[in-house]
Amino acid sequence: MPNGIEADLIRRRQETASTRSQANTARLLADHPILVRFKELELIRQTLAGARATFILGSTDLASQVRGLMGESSQGEAGLQA
């Protein structure tokens, strides 16, 4: 096979494997909602790495808590305090 065709075949196989992996991840997250929460907390930890702040997460959904912190919520949520 010429190099161009080989490279194209390899790229397509990699794309197929990546798509399959994403579909498996989506299925796993849909079947296990606690994993979604874990992923949220992991992303927050990475985002706040090195920050000099302490956050206490409550039982409400994370997006509402973050909006409350950022002052974007007009409901005055008391889920978090800095």
Secondary structure as a PSIPRED ss2 file (coil, helix, strand):
# PSIPRED VFORMAT (PSIPRED V4.0)

   1 M C   1.000  0.000  0.000
   2 P C   1.000  0.000  0.000
   3 N H   0.000  1.000  0.000
   4 G H   0.000  1.000  0.000
   5 I H   0.000  1.000  0.000
   6 E H   0.000  1.000  0.000
   7 A H   0.000  1.000  0.000
   8 D H   0.000  1.000  0.000
   9 L H   0.000  1.000  0.000
  10 I H   0.000  1.000  0.000
  11 R H   0.000  1.000  0.000
  12 R H   0.000  1.000  0.000
  13 R H   0.000  1.000  0.000
  14 Q H   0.000  1.000  0.000
  15 E H   0.000  1.000  0.000
  16 T H   0.000  1.000  0.000
  17 A H   0.000  1.000  0.000
  18 S H   0.000  1.000  0.000
  19 T H   0.000  1.000  0.000
  20 R H   0.000  1.000  0.000
  21 S H   0.000  1.000  0.000
  22 Q H   0.000  1.000  0.000
  23 A H   0.000  1.000  0.000
  24 N H   0.000  1.000  0.000
  25 T H   0.000  1.000  0.000
  26 A H   0.000  1.000  0.000
  27 R H   0.000  1.000  0.000
  28 L H   0.000  1.000  0.000
  29 L H   0.000  1.000  0.000
  30 A H   0.000  1.000  0.000
  31 D H   0.000  1.000  0.000
  32 H C   1.000  0.000  0.000
  33 P H   0.000  1.000  0.000
  34 I H   0.000  1.000  0.000
  35 L H   0.000  1.000  0.000
  36 V H   0.000  1.000  0.000
  37 R H   0.000  1.000  0.000
  38 F H   0.000  1.000  0.000
  39 K H   0.000  1.000  0.000
  40 E H   0.000  1.000  0.000
  41 L H   0.000  1.000  0.000
  42 E H   0.000  1.000  0.000
  43 L H   0.000  1.000  0.000
  44 I H   0.000  1.000  0.000
  45 R H   0.000  1.000  0.000
  46 Q H   0.000  1.000  0.000
  47 T H   0.000  1.000  0.000
  48 L C   1.000  0.000  0.000
  49 A C   1.000  0.000  0.000
  50 G C   1.000  0.000  0.000
  51 A C   1.000  0.000  0.000
  52 R C   1.000  0.000  0.000
  53 A C   1.000  0.000  0.000
  54 T C   1.000  0.000  0.000
  55 F C   1.000  0.000  0.000
  56 I C   1.000  0.000  0.000
  57 L C   1.000  0.000  0.000
  58 G C   1.000  0.000  0.000
  59 S C   1.000  0.000  0.000
  60 T C   1.000  0.000  0.000
  61 D C   1.000  0.000  0.000
  62 L H   0.000  1.000  0.000
  63 A H   0.000  1.000  0.000
  64 S H   0.000  1.000  0.000
  65 Q H   0.000  1.000  0.000
  66 V H   0.000  1.000  0.000
  67 R H   0.000  1.000  0.000
  68 G H   0.000  1.000  0.000
  69 L H   0.000  1.000  0.000
  70 M H   0.000  1.000  0.000
  71 G C   1.000  0.000  0.000
  72 E C   1.000  0.000  0.000
  73 S C   1.000  0.000  0.000
  74 S C   1.000  0.000  0.000
  75 Q C   1.000  0.000  0.000
  76 G C   1.000  0.000  0.000
  77 E C   1.000  0.000  0.000
  78 A C   1.000  0.000  0.000
  79 G C   1.000  0.000  0.000
  80 L C   1.000  0.000  0.000
  81 Q C   1.000  0.000  0.000
  82 A C   1.000  0.000  0.000
